[in-house]
Amino acid sequence: MERLIIVTGASRGIGATIAIQANRKYASNTIFLLIARDEQKLSQVKDEMVSQSPLNRVLSIKIDFGLDINKNQIVSLMKKSFDQDELNDVKELFIFYNHGTLRLESIELAEEAAKKEFQINVFSVWTLISAFKELFPLENIPLQFHINISSLMATLALKNYSAYCTNLYEQGKFVQPEQTVERLWRILVKNDFENGSVIDFYDSE
């Protein structure tokens, strides 16, 4: 198979929508790896995709990034799913890092939860990339997209989550996952954005 699409947080919301829309867009010759901690909902997404595009190969792995999981554990899980020969044929790679959290708590609680939050939002991404590099040589894949799904709250100083949501509601800017992902795929297909750039849904195309 010439295309590999990996989606974390794939059991619901934007992650599930990314996987399902990509499966519809690339109806053959594509391997999907879906990762999430909710095994039951992950299985439901996988079943829908298999029914939708039977010519693709859809794999799923249960991983909770809130736990202190290391590279060797991830590599071991993936090796049980992948056929190394099919990985060697990959020419296009899409990785959607969509398993982050969005929490604003008191300073005291934030201190207590800091290790877990950094594990989920920062360290787990580094661990994943390291695991991927061990499974297949990234330098040999000519076309790659590494997409970190986040929120404006990751880049803007806001008082709290309620203020953020209220502001969006008042501006009529709440967006459904389907709209977000449709826009995302248009941007990726066009492929004229600067590497490492931050793109918001309301930025002009």
C-alpha positions in Angstrom: 0.0 0.0 0.0 1.3 3.4 -0.9 -0.4 5.6 1.7 -0.3 5.5 5.5 -2.6 7.6 7.6 -2.2 7.6 11.4 -4.8 9.3 13.6 -4.5 9.5 17.4 -7.6 10.3 19.5 -9.5 8.5 16.7 -12.4 7.1 18.7 -14.6 10.3 18.6 -15.0 13.9 17.6 -12.4 15.4 15.2 -10.2 12.4 15.3 -12.9 10.0 14.2 -14.1 12.5 11.6 -10.5 12.8 10.2 -10.3 9.0 9.8 -13.7 8.6 8.3 -13.4 11.4 5.8 -9.9 10.3 4.8 -11.2 6.8 4.3 -13.8 8.2 2.0 -11.3 10.4 0.1 -8.7 7.6 -0.3 -10.9 4.6 -1.0 -8.1 2.2 -1.8 -4.4 1.5 -1.4 -4.3 3.1 2.0 -3.4 1.7 5.5 -5.0 3.4 8.5 -3.7 3.2 12.0 -6.3 4.4 14.5 -5.1 5.1 18.1 -7.2 5.9 21.1 -7.8 4.8 24.7 -11.6 4.0 24.3 -11.4 0.6 22.7 -15.1 0.1 22.2 -15.6 3.4 20.3 -12.4 2.9 18.4 -13.8 -0.5 17.2 -17.0 1.2 16.1 -15.1 3.8 14.0 -13.0 1.0 12.5 -16.1 -1.1 11.6 -17.6 1.9 9.8 -14.5 2.5 7.8 -14.1 -1.1 6.8 -17.7 -1.1 5.6 -17.2 2.2 3.8 -14.0 1.3 1.9 -13.2 -2.4 2.0 -10.1 -2.0 -0.2 -8.3 -0.2 2.5 -6.6 -1.8 5.5 -7.7 -0.4 8.9 -5.8 -1.2 12.0 -6.5 0.0 15.6 -4.5 0.1 18.8 -5.6 1.0 22.3 -3.1 3.4 23.9 -3.7 5.8 26.8 -1.3 8.6 26.4 -2.0 9.8 29.9 0.0 6.8 31.2 3.8 6.7 31.2 4.0 4.6 28.1 7.5 4.3 26.5 8.7 3.9 22.9 9.4 0.2 23.1 5.9 -0.5 24.3 4.4 1.5 21.4 6.8 -0.2 18.9 5.8 -3.6 20.2 2.1 -2.9 19.8 2.5 -1.6 16.3 4.7 -4.5 15.1 1.9 -6.9 16.0 -0.4 -5.0 13.6 1.9 -3.9 10.7 3.4 -6.0 7.9 6.9 -4.6 7.5 6.8 -5.2 3.7 3.8 -3.0 3.2 5.4 -0.3 5.3 8.4 -0.3 2.9 6.0 0.6 0.0 4.6 3.7 1.7 5.0 6.9 -0.4 2.6 9.2 1.4 2.4 9.6 5.2 -0.2 11.6 7.1 0.1 11.7 10.9 -2.6 13.5 12.9 -1.7 14.1 16.5 -5.1 14.6 18.0 -4.9 13.3 21.6 -4.1 16.4 23.5 -6.1 17.8 26.4 -7.6 21.3 27.1 -7.8 21.9 30.8 -7.7 25.0 32.9 -7.6 24.4 36.6 -6.5 26.2 39.7 -2.7 26.8 40.1 -2.7 24.2 42.9 -4.4 21.5 40.8 -2.3 22.4 37.7 0.8 21.8 39.7 -0.5 18.3 40.8 -1.5 17.5 37.2 1.4 19.0 35.4 3.3 15.8 34.8 0.3 14.0 33.3 -0.6 17.0 31.2 2.9 17.3 29.8 3.0 13.5 29.2 -0.2 13.7 27.1 0.4 17.0 25.2 4.2 17.0 24.8 6.2 13.9 25.7 3.8 11.4 24.1 4.2 13.1 20.7 8.0 12.8 21.0 7.6 9.2 22.0 5.3 8.5 19.0 7.7 10.1 16.5 10.6 8.0 17.9 8.5 4.9 17.6 7.5 5.7 14.0 11.1 6.2 13.1 12.0 2.8 14.4 9.2 1.1 12.5 9.8 2.8 9.1 12.5 5.2 7.9 10.8 8.5 7.6 13.5 9.9 5.4 12.5 7.4 2.7 8.9 8.7 2.5 8.8 11.5 -0.1 5.5 13.1 1.0 4.8 13.6 4.6 2.3 15.7 6.7 2.6 15.9 10.5 -0.5 17.7 11.8 -1.0 18.7 15.4 -4.7 19.3 16.1 -5.0 22.0 18.7 -7.0 25.0 19.7 -6.5 28.8 19.8 -6.2 28.3 23.6 -2.8 26.8 22.9 -1.5 30.1 21.6 -3.7 32.8 23.2 -3.7 34.0 26.8 -7.3 33.6 27.9 -8.8 33.9 31.4 -10.5 30.5 31.4 -12.2 27.9 29.2 -15.7 29.4 29.9 -14.6 32.8 28.6 -13.2 31.2 25.5 -16.4 29.2 24.7 -18.6 32.2 25.4 -16.5 34.4 23.1 -16.8 31.8 20.3 -20.6 31.5 20.8 -21.2 35.2 20.8 -19.3 35.5 17.5 -21.1 32.5 16.0 -17.8 30.6 15.6 -18.6 27.2 17.0 -17.7 24.7 14.3 -18.7 21.1 13.9 -16.0 18.4 13.4 -17.2 17.8 9.9 -16.7 21.4 8.9 -13.3 21.5 10.5 -12.1 18.4 8.8 -13.4 19.4 5.4 -11.4 22.6 5.7 -8.4 20.7 6.9 -8.4 18.4 3.9 -8.7 21.3 1.5 -5.6 22.9 3.0 -3.7 19.6 2.9 -4.6 18.9 -0.7 -3.7 22.5 -1.8 -0.4 22.1 0.1 0.9 25.6 -0.2 1.2 26.4 3.5 4.6 27.1 5.2 6.1 24.2 7.0 5.6 24.5 10.8 2.9 27.2 10.4 -0.2 27.5 12.6 -3.4 27.6 10.7 -6.8 28.5 12.2 -10.1 27.5 10.8 -11.0 31.2 10.1 -7.7 32.0 8.4 -8.2 32.7 4.7 -7.5 29.9 2.3 
